[in-house]
Amino acid sequence: MLRFTHKAENVLHYEVHGTLNAAELRSYYATIDAHFRRFGKLRLLVHVHGFNGFAGLRALLVFTRHEPGLLRRIDRYAAVADQGWFRRIINAADVLVPIVQLRAFRSNQSAEAAKWLADQMARTQDAEKA
């Protein structure tokens, strides 16, 4: 299951539970694309609880087809996850994908994750005004 919990200009929050199917992923990427076209680079915060992967080959194909393009549309990505393996993947991706800042947080660090996005946004907006 994937559902958005907050949409405000270039900041989107969403939750992931269990397995993801192709329809959920297509809807997710369409939402990301629409917000990117309207607001530019995005800031994403995801809460991941018990992620079990993809519900079949179609879902995996949607993910592999769209995920590289997603990375060019986001500026920062915070993942709050209860699974250590998921946090390790996010932290490894931060090193491997220099075009976006990624950071993983433990499930009890939701406030810190939101602050990380907000603090950086304020600095970015101040720099753009200068």
SULBELJO-V207688 format. One record per residue. PHI is phi in degrees with one decimal (none if undefined). OMEGA is omega in degrees with one decimal (NA if undefined). Layout:
BEGIN
((PHI;OMEGA) (PHI;OMEGA))
END
This chain:
BEGIN
((none;176.9) (-134.6;177.1) (-146.2;176.6) (-79.3;179.4) (-114.0;-178.0) (-158.2;175.9) (-136.2;178.6) (-141.8;-179.0) (52.0;-175.2) (-96.3;178.6) (-115.2;-179.8) (-126.0;174.3) (-117.4;177.0) (-150.7;179.8) (-121.0;174.9) (-128.8;176.9) (-135.0;173.0) (64.6;-178.7) (-102.7;178.8) (-109.1;177.6) (-102.2;-175.2) (-62.1;-179.0) (-64.4;177.7) (-61.4;-179.2) (-67.1;177.5) (-61.4;178.4) (-63.5;178.0) (-59.8;-178.8) (-65.9;176.5) (-65.4;177.8) (-64.4;178.4) (-58.5;-178.6) (-62.0;-179.9) (-63.4;179.3) (-69.6;177.9) (-63.7;179.8) (-62.2;-178.0) (-85.3;-170.8) (-119.4;-177.7) (85.3;-176.7) (-52.4;-172.9) (-106.6;170.8) (-116.1;-176.8) (-118.1;173.2) (-126.8;179.6) (-116.8;171.3) (-107.0;-176.1) (-113.0;-179.8) (-128.8;175.3) (60.0;179.2) (-66.5;-177.3) (-114.4;177.7) (99.0;-172.5) (-108.6;-178.4) (-85.5;176.1) (105.2;-176.9) (-64.7;-179.8) (-59.2;179.2) (-63.4;178.0) (-62.4;178.1) (-65.9;176.9) (-60.6;179.8) (-60.3;-176.4) (-68.0;179.0) (-74.7;-172.3) (-100.9;-173.9) (-61.1;178.0) (-58.7;177.3) (-67.9;177.4) (-59.7;-176.9) (-61.2;177.7) (-79.3;-177.3) (-100.1;-178.2) (-117.6;179.0) (-98.9;-179.8) (-139.0;-178.4) (-139.5;177.2) (-108.4;179.5) (-119.0;174.3) (-101.6;-171.8) (-137.7;177.0) (-88.4;-178.5) (-107.4;-179.1) (-59.1;-179.1) (-63.2;179.5) (-67.8;177.9) (-62.8;179.2) (-64.6;177.7) (-62.7;179.6) (-62.0;-179.2) (-65.6;176.0) (-67.1;179.3) (-62.4;178.1) (-59.5;179.1) (-76.1;-173.3) (-84.0;-175.6) (-120.6;-174.1) (-72.5;-176.6) (-80.0;-179.3) (-142.2;175.7) (-92.3;179.8) (-120.9;177.8) (-148.2;-180.0) (-104.1;179.4) (-131.2;174.5) (-71.5;-175.6) (-62.5;177.2) (-92.9;-177.3) (-117.1;-179.0) (-58.7;-178.8) (-63.4;178.8) (-64.4;179.0) (-64.2;178.9) (-63.2;178.9) (-64.4;178.8) (-58.1;177.3) (-67.0;-176.1) (-66.9;-179.8) (-60.0;-179.5) (-67.2;178.4) (-62.8;-179.6) (-62.1;178.7) (-63.9;179.7) (-63.5;-179.5) (-64.2;177.5) (-63.6;-179.9) (-66.4;179.5) (-68.2;179.5) (-76.1;-176.0) (-73.2;NA))
END
